[in-house]
Amino acid sequence: MSARDGLDADERHLLVVDDDDRIRDLLKKYLSRAGFRVTAAADAGQARKLMSMLDFDLMILDVMMPGEDGFSLTKSIRARPGRQTPVLILTARGLPDDRIEGLALGADDYLAKPFEPQELLLRVEAILRRAGPRPVVQRRLSLGPCTFDVERGELSRDGKPVRITEAEAQLLRTLAKAAHAPVDRLALAPDATDATGRAVDVQVTRLRRKIEADPKNPRYLQTVRGVGYMLAPDE
């Protein structure tokens, strides 16, 4: 079965993370021709920024990258709350111990370089079949008189635009992905230098002033004690 024979590949969004420009471009072109939507990143830092803004159906991660490696990134992905995105480890390190480490950290599959593109495609399709149908994510969330467009990152109130910063938009996107479930406050700002999460608290306070009828008693952007925050849109 090919990606176009039942997996709705055109709706499946893949993230390729590899510091080798040639391999990254090759994978992007090959998987795009197979019908997938593909986004690429050169390192873990870029990948994290993309993950904070976009939903991916599968991630293909190189292990040997400058800075944070693929194993560390896989471990942090598995520690994130909410839906667990499948991970395929792609690396020149094909030793059994490396494969065991990658799988133990939560990777769904492991493919050693050099590899045949067709084998990579078959492994991607197999992982996606095991993952099941893509969850339906609401494009617009109703927050009383406010509406948040998840894809555009735009907030409106009574049909009129409400100005929010990019950081506030990303925070709302992350909460929207796990609507009605608590999200750790530190997970809301994975790239923040403030390890206390204080910057997130400030953003939440500002958003409540824009969304809530009574910011001191929030209905939609709730605090979950001991955990973080939860977005509770109208059903």
Solvent accessible surface area in square Angstrom, and as a share of the most:
residue,aa,sasa,rsa
1,M,137,0.61
2,S,41,0.26
3,A,1,0.01
4,R,164,0.60
5,D,86,0.45
6,G,63,0.61
7,L,11,0.06
8,D,85,0.44
9,A,2,0.02
10,D,108,0.56
11,E,98,0.44
12,R,15,0.05
13,H,2,0.01
14,L,0,0.00
15,L,0,0.00
16,V,1,0.00
17,V,1,0.00
18,D,1,0.01
19,D,58,0.30
20,D,54,0.28
21,D,88,0.45
22,R,166,0.60
23,I,22,0.11
24,R,33,0.12
25,D,71,0.37
26,L,80,0.40
27,L,3,0.01
28,K,82,0.35
29,K,126,0.54
30,Y,44,0.17
31,L,0,0.00
32,S,51,0.33
33,R,159,0.58
34,A,9,0.07
35,G,22,0.21
36,F,9,0.04
37,R,134,0.49
38,V,15,0.09
39,T,27,0.16
40,A,30,0.23
41,A,1,0.01
42,A,28,0.21
43,D,45,0.24
44,A,3,0.02
45,G,38,0.37
46,Q,86,0.38
47,A,0,0.00
48,R,48,0.17
49,K,120,0.51
50,L,33,0.17
51,M,8,0.03
52,S,17,0.11
53,M,63,0.28
54,L,59,0.29
55,D,46,0.24
56,F,6,0.02
57,D,1,0.00
58,L,0,0.00
59,M,5,0.02
60,I,1,0.01
61,L,0,0.00
62,D,7,0.04
63,V,0,0.00
64,M,109,0.49
65,M,15,0.07
66,P,90,0.57
67,G,78,0.75
68,E,52,0.23
69,D,47,0.24
70,G,0,0.00
71,F,11,0.04
72,S,51,0.33
73,L,0,0.00
74,T,0,0.00
75,K,129,0.55
76,S,30,0.19
77,I,6,0.03
78,R,59,0.22
79,A,85,0.66
80,R,84,0.30
81,P,57,0.36
82,G,49,0.47
83,R,110,0.40
84,Q,80,0.36
85,T,17,0.10
86,P,10,0.06
87,V,0,0.00
88,L,0,0.00
89,I,0,0.00
90,L,1,0.01
91,T,0,0.00
92,A,74,0.58
93,R,80,0.29
94,G,28,0.26
95,L,121,0.60
96,P,77,0.48
97,D,109,0.57
98,D,14,0.07
99,R,94,0.34
100,I,111,0.56
101,E,76,0.34
102,G,0,0.00
103,L,90,0.45
104,A,85,0.66
105,L,48,0.24
106,G,25,0.24
107,A,8,0.06
108,D,58,0.30
109,D,28,0.15
110,Y,14,0.05
111,L,10,0.05
112,A,36,0.28
113,K,40,0.17
114,P,137,0.86
115,F,38,0.16
116,E,119,0.53
117,P,43,0.27
118,Q,96,0.43
119,E,66,0.29
120,L,0,0.00
121,L,16,0.08
122,L,88,0.44
123,R,71,0.26
124,V,0,0.00
125,E,1,0.00
126,A,29,0.23
127,I,3,0.02
128,L,1,0.00
129,R,113,0.41
130,R,158,0.58
131,A,54,0.42
132,G,22,0.21
133,P,125,0.79
134,R,90,0.33
135,P,63,0.39
136,V,146,0.84
137,V,75,0.43
138,Q,108,0.48
139,R,93,0.34
140,R,131,0.48
141,L,8,0.04
142,S,50,0.33
143,L,0,0.00
144,G,31,0.30
145,P,65,0.41
146,C,0,0.00
147,T,47,0.28
148,F,0,0.00
149,D,9,0.04
150,V,18,0.10
151,E,124,0.56
152,R,147,0.54
153,G,9,0.09
154,E,97,0.43
155,L,4,0.02
156,S,30,0.19
157,R,80,0.29
158,D,109,0.56
159,G,72,0.69
160,K,147,0.62
161,P,127,0.80
162,V,33,0.19
163,R,199,0.73
164,I,28,0.14
165,T,55,0.32
166,E,99,0.44
167,A,46,0.36
168,E,2,0.01
169,A,4,0.03
170,Q,46,0.20
171,L,3,0.01
172,L,0,0.00
173,R,26,0.09
174,T,23,0.13
175,L,0,0.00
176,A,10,0.07
177,K,64,0.27
178,A,16,0.12
179,A,34,0.26
180,H,89,0.40
181,A,41,0.32
182,P,59,0.37
183,V,2,0.01
184,D,61,0.32
185,R,73,0.27
186,L,89,0.44
187,A,33,0.26
188,L,14,0.07
189,A,27,0.21
190,P,66,0.41
191,D,72,0.38
192,A,45,0.35
193,T,143,0.83
194,D,49,0.26
195,A,84,0.65
196,T,88,0.51
197,G,3,0.03
198,R,150,0.55
199,A,42,0.33
200,V,1,0.00
201,D,20,0.11
202,V,51,0.29
203,Q,38,0.17
204,V,1,0.01
205,T,59,0.34
206,R,121,0.44
207,L,0,0.00
208,R,33,0.12
209,R,166,0.60
210,K,55,0.23
211,I,1,0.01
212,E,10,0.05
213,A,105,0.81
214,D,65,0.34
215,P,50,0.32
216,K,184,0.78
217,N,107,0.55
218,P,36,0.23
219,R,111,0.41
220,Y,26,0.10
221,L,0,0.00
222,Q,52,0.23
223,T,72,0.42
224,V,38,0.22
225,R,221,0.81
226,G,92,0.88
227,V,59,0.34
228,G,4,0.04
229,Y,19,0.07
230,M,34,0.15
231,L,0,0.00
232,A,8,0.06
233,P,4,0.02
234,D,46,0.24
235,E,188,0.84
